[in-house]
C-alpha cells in the first residue's frame, strides 16, 4: 500500500483494462457507423414510430409513378397504335388478309429450308399465329346440296406478325359481357402496334388487304340484308348474272339499262341544277315474270351489289328504315320487294311469338325515300304484284321515276327462250314453229290467222321450268304444253283436232 492506504494496481492489469475499454469504445463506434443508414433508422425512435415508413412508401409510390409515366412517354415516342372496330369494313378485310399473310410466310419457310441465308433465319425466328378461330360459310349448290367452307382466322388474343421489315403486335379483343339478342356478333376490336419508325406499313397493309378483298368478290354480286344498326352480307357473294340470262319483252331491258347508265353518268348534271341525285324504279306484274331476276342481272351489268329491304320485317320502324337507307353499302341497289304488302298485311293482334308486325308508316316510307333526311347517290327498285294497291303519292315522279310492267310471256319472249334452250338442236326452227302452234291451239297465244285472242297466259318462270324439265327434248316440251293450262277440258272434236295436229307434228 502507499502512503494513502490504497493498494497499487499491477501495471499489467491496468494496461489490459485500458485496452479492453478502448476496444469496447471502438466496437460501439463501429456498430453505430458501420451498421449503415438502415441500422441508424431502425434505432431511431421517430422512424420506428411510423414517420419513416410513410416517407419511404411515398418515395416508392412517386418512383413507380415516374417509371409508368416514363414508360408511357417512351411508348408514345417510339410506338404507334391503330385500332379497328368490328363495324368498320376493314375489320373483315384485315382478318382475311392476316390469314393469307400467314399462309404465305409458311410457304416461304418451306422454300427456304436448307438455305442458310439471313432472311431464312429471320423467317424461322418470326412468331406465328397460334390461336385461330373458325368461320363457316354455307353455299348451296345447283343440285340442292349445301357445301360448307371453313376459314381459319386469327382468334382473340395477342399475335405477332412480320410485314416487310416491321414486327407488328396484333391484339384482338372480344367483349365477354352479354350483348343484345338482336345483335348477331359481340363487339370486337383489333389493335395494331409497331414502332413509330415503321408507321408507313399500315397504309400499305390496308391497301393490300382491300385489294385482296376486292379480288375475292370480283365478278360476283354481294347481297346485303338489314342488321341491328346497319347492313350485313347475306351468304357468299353470288356469281354475276348475265343480262342476257333474263329475257324481258322486246326493248324493255334495253330501256331500263340505258336509263340507269345515263343516271350514273349524270352526277354532275344533277348537282349543278340542285336536283337530288337519286333514281327510283317500279317493276310490276304477275308473279314469275322476272322482276327480281332482272334486278340481279342489272346489278351485275353495272357492277353493283344489292341491298334487300323488307318493309314488313320484324322490328322495322320509321326511324330504322331511315337509318338503313342512309347507311346503304356503297355501289348498291336498294330493293324494296312487295312494297304494297307493308301496308296491307298488318297484324291487328300480337302473335304467339310476340311479333305484332312492322311499324313502318306510309309517311315514314315517303320521308325515307325523298324526305329532308334521305340520302343521295342512290338507286331504288320497288317491286309489286298489285300496282292497283300502290298509293299515287308513292309512285309520283321524284320517288319513282320509271314504271315498267313485266307481263306474261309474249310471242317474242317465247321464241327467245326456245332458241336459248334448243337453238343448237333446232337450226331450221321447225320444232319452234310446232311449239308456237300448240300454244295457239290451247289458247295460250293469240291465233292471229283466226283472229282468236289468247284465253290463258303463261309466265316466263313456268316456261323456263318446262324447258328445264325437258332438257334437249324438244318433242317432250311440245307434248307437255297442255300441262301448262289449268283445268284443261277438251271435247271429242278438240281431242280429234289435237291428235291430228300431233300426228302432223310427228
Buried (B, 14 or more C-beta within 10 A) or exposed (E): EEEEEEEEEEEEEEEEEEEEEEEEEEEEEEEEEEEEEEEEBEEEEEBEEEEBEEEEEEEEEEEEEEEEEEEEEEEEEEBBEBEBEBEEEBBBBBBBBBBBBBEEBEEEBEEBEEEEEEEBEEBEEBEEBEEBBEEEEEEEEEEEEEEEEEEEBBBBBBBEBBBEEBBBBBBBBBEEEEEEEEEEEEBBBBBBBBEEEBEEBBEEBBEBBBEBBEEEBEEEBBBBBBBBEEBEBBEBBBEBBEBEBBBBBEEBBEEBBEBBEEBBEBEEEBEEEEEBBBBBBBBBBBEBBBBBBBBBBBBBBBEBBBBBBBBBBEEBEBEBBBBBBEBBBEBBBBBBBBBBBBBEEEEEEEEEEEEEBBBBBEEBBBBBBBEEEBBEBBBBBBBBBBBEEBEEEBBEEEBBBBBBEBBBBBBEBBBBBBBBBBEEEBEEBEBBBBBBBBBBBBBBBBBEEEEEEBEBBBBBBBBBEBBEEBEEBBBEBBBBBBEBBEEEEEEEEEEEEBEEBBEEBE
